[in-house]
């Protein structure tokens, strides 16, 4: 009887840990575009942080950016090495993806820190984090995005 009791939870756990490989992965470029759109949407709210409702809206947008960028980390292998970085990576896609993921995780942290400062009502710190996030976006695009 005891052996049967142990076996049932093991079977249940095995079913829970099964990964559904049929799920459609989100598109890296689409996720990045959505994150960029949210970052652009933050411009106006960042000018009115003295209003608590605006800060809450800005924090929501920053959280959305965090979520989208975290999803980008997962599917970063979909990104192609841009022309301006081909010499640096010399066809080493694995190294490119690792560098891209490192950069994305920095941006995840910056957007999460921004949301945190907004929710705390720390306007000066939030403004600094917003500037940091925008700078990271610009630097990341210079390295990892194909010139349009």
C-alpha positions in Angstrom: 0.0 0.0 0.0 2.8 2.4 0.9 4.5 1.7 -2.4 1.3 2.6 -4.3 1.0 5.8 -2.4 4.5 6.8 -3.5 4.0 5.9 -7.1 0.8 8.0 -7.6 2.5 11.3 -6.7 5.5 10.4 -8.9 3.2 9.9 -11.9 1.4 13.1 -11.2 4.7 15.0 -11.0 5.9 13.5 -14.2 2.7 14.8 -16.0 3.2 18.3 -14.6 6.8 18.5 -15.7 6.0 17.5 -19.3 6.8 20.3 -21.8 4.3 21.0 -24.5 6.5 21.1 -27.7 3.5 21.9 -29.8 3.0 25.4 -28.3 3.9 28.2 -30.7 6.9 30.2 -29.7 6.4 34.0 -29.8 8.3 35.9 -32.5 11.4 37.6 -31.4 11.0 40.6 -33.7 7.4 41.0 -32.7 8.2 41.0 -29.0 11.0 43.5 -29.5 8.6 45.8 -31.5 6.0 45.6 -28.7 8.6 46.4 -26.1 9.8 49.4 -28.2 6.3 50.6 -28.6 5.8 50.5 -24.8 9.0 52.4 -24.3 7.8 55.1 -26.7 4.5 55.2 -24.8 6.4 56.0 -21.6 7.7 59.4 -23.0 4.7 61.4 -21.9 4.0 59.8 -18.6 7.7 60.3 -17.6 7.1 64.0 -17.9 4.2 64.0 -15.4 5.5 61.8 -12.5 4.1 64.2 -9.9 0.7 62.6 -10.6 0.3 59.3 -8.8 -2.1 57.9 -11.4 0.4 58.7 -14.2 3.2 57.0 -12.2 1.0 53.9 -11.9 0.3 53.9 -15.6 4.1 54.3 -16.3 4.8 51.4 -13.9 2.4 49.2 -15.8 4.1 50.0 -19.1 7.6 49.4 -17.5 6.3 46.0 -16.3 5.0 45.2 -19.7 8.5 46.0 -21.1 10.0 43.7 -18.5 7.8 40.8 -19.5 8.3 41.3 -23.2 12.1 41.5 -22.9 12.2 38.4 -20.7 10.3 36.6 -23.4 12.9 37.9 -25.9 15.6 36.3 -23.8 13.9 32.9 -24.3 13.6 33.2 -28.1 16.8 35.2 -28.8 18.0 32.3 -31.0 15.5 33.5 -33.6 17.5 36.7 -34.2 19.9 36.9 -37.1 23.4 38.3 -36.9 23.1 41.8 -38.4 25.5 42.9 -41.2 27.4 45.3 -39.0 28.2 42.5 -36.5 29.1 39.7 -39.0 32.8 40.4 -38.7 32.7 40.4 -34.9 30.9 37.1 -34.7 32.4 35.5 -37.8 29.3 33.2 -38.1 29.4 32.1 -34.5 25.6 32.3 -33.9 25.9 30.7 -30.4 28.2 33.5 -29.2 25.9 36.1 -30.8 22.8 34.7 -29.1 24.7 34.6 -25.7 25.7 38.2 -26.1 22.2 39.2 -27.1 20.7 37.4 -24.1 23.2 39.1 -21.8 22.2 42.5 -23.2 18.5 41.7 -23.0 18.8 40.6 -19.3 20.4 44.0 -18.5 17.4 45.6 -20.1 15.0 43.4 -18.2 16.7 44.5 -15.0 16.6 48.2 -16.0 12.9 48.0 -16.9 12.1 46.2 -13.7 14.1 48.7 -11.7 12.2 51.5 -13.5 8.8 50.0 -12.5 10.0 49.6 -8.9 11.1 53.2 -8.6 7.9 54.4 -10.2 5.8 52.4 -7.7 7.9 53.8 -4.9 7.2 57.3 -6.2 10.9 58.1 -6.6 10.7 60.5 -9.5 14.4 61.3 -9.8 15.5 57.6 -9.6 12.7 56.6 -12.1 13.8 59.3 -14.5 17.4 58.0 -14.3 16.3 54.4 -14.9 14.2 55.5 -17.9 17.2 57.2 -19.4 19.3 54.1 -18.7 16.7 51.9 -20.4 16.6 54.2 -23.4 20.4 54.2 -23.6 20.5 50.4 -23.4 17.9 50.2 -26.2 20.1 52.5 -28.4 23.3 50.6 -27.7 21.6 47.3 -28.2 20.2 48.3 -31.5 23.6 49.6 -32.6 25.1 46.1 -32.0 22.3 43.6 -32.5 19.7 45.1 -34.9 20.1 45.2 -38.7 20.1 48.8 -40.0 16.8 49.6 -41.6 
